[in-house]
Amino acid sequence: MKIAIFTYSDLGEIFCKSIIKEFEEIYIIFPKNFDNFYINRLIKNKIIKKKNVIIYKNDSTLKNIICKKKIDIAFSVGFPFKIKKKVFKLFKLGAFNIHPGLLPFFRGQHVINWAIISGAKKTGVAIHEIDESFDTGPIIIQKIIRINKFETAYSLNKKIGKVLVKMVHTHVSKFKKNNLKKVMQDDKKAKYWRARKISDGEIKLNMNCDEVDKLIRGLVRPWPGAFFIYRQKKIFIYKVKKVKKAPIQKKNNIFYHKKMYLFLKDGILKVEDAEVNKKDLTPQIFNQN
């Protein structure tokens, strides 16, 4: 049995590793002109064969390849483009999307980040049938994942990866036998989250401590990071801690004394990890004009 995986993400890499023994042939469908770091690592570790990496250029070419290779089933994991009906209908055992958010509440893009930034108490990972819209197809399997108060986008992504592996090992035989129970989504409860923009990561000094903390935790490395502009420098912040006092008391301002402090409307945040131009923040860099 042959499987196609539409991906270019770390979750796609995790998924490939988890199903390698279940299928006789794995094909990776990879978007043209995208960073191929994860794909190269899969090839290097002999998870997939280089000849089985298909560069997605257009639907007509892809249809011909799928038919020629007689690929039985497909999964999309973090693929950046919509898979059209004329493509997903080619797979006799179906085409499915692995979505790193609780459906239908976290439809859309960058939902791992938005789950943290929005202050959600739970999210999930879902495998649903691909249809003609985004994240709307019937759910095959879904697992709830709790979000703790110290959760970051990085730690949540790791949780999702671990849950995904368990889901695959438990349910892969059902997909291969086409023995699936489908649950329709309740569109009345649905919420779409838009693609995150760089400007969404800007810290405003009129925000409160909780808002800033969630923004920072939602954009930790390897994401670009939450930031603010100071003396024409973009300072990225990756970790803060709320404190009762700082070496000097100010309102709605920034102060640096061994560590940087953000004075917000409801408290003070001590910055424990920050950088400028990919360099650790130091007093010298902070005070440069």
Phi, psi and omega in degrees: 000140185245143183232143172248137179238115176274114184194167163203024188244171177293325177294328175296320177297315179299317180297316179303313181297325185284339184247006186304325184274354186268343185230144183286335181214130178245129176244132176260125175256115193240133182291137180299140176069020175256158179299127184255029182305309184291324179294317178299323180292323177296320179292314181301321181273008176060033174281320176230162177267143181302323181293344182264010174269119182253120179277120181284115179248310177204165185294322182298314179297317181296318179301316180298319181294315181300316180292319181294318182280346181056052180283132190273324189213154182222147173230140174251128181227097179071026179283133190279355183239155176289132177268118187282158184303319182295344175265308187290341178282352181284339185272116188295334178262005175104169177230136189226149178249137173260115188247125184274046179203156181284121181263145005268012188285332181237061171281158174109206188249154177053040187286339174294314178296313183295327179299318179288311185296326181281348180082022180297146179271342179208155172218211180182186173226133184232145168247116182231158178291139178281132173232200189277357177242184181266122171061028185250349186293163179303139181277131177267312178217142174212136179237135178277140177235125180281145179248118180273170187289347178254006185299141173242166176301324180295311181292325178292320177299320178295318178300315181299318178300317180294318179295321179300316179300316179296319179299316181297312182297326182281325192244358186301325181297328179293322178292320182292329179267358183057038180253075190241137173261124184252135179242120180291144178279150176269102183296337180292337180261002187284146171221131177262135177251127184285167176296136180287138175256157178304320182295339178294343183270002184283130176274126176254138184287357173267003175281159176268173186299319181295318179298316180293317180299315180295321178297317180294313181294332180281349184230029180293167176305141010274006175288164188299331179102150172284152186210164167219161182260126179221120182052045178066015175252139175267110182259119180267135182240134183241347179202135176225164177220132179284132180232159181278332180209163178231170180302337177217145181263124177222165177241136177048052183209180181235139181222142180237119174214094187068318173230159178270144178235138174254121179264107183253176188293339181236014179161189184238135175247128175270126182274121184255348179207117180208160178208158175230128181052042178065019175242143178303140180288127178234165177303322182295314179294318183299321186269359177293140177277000000 
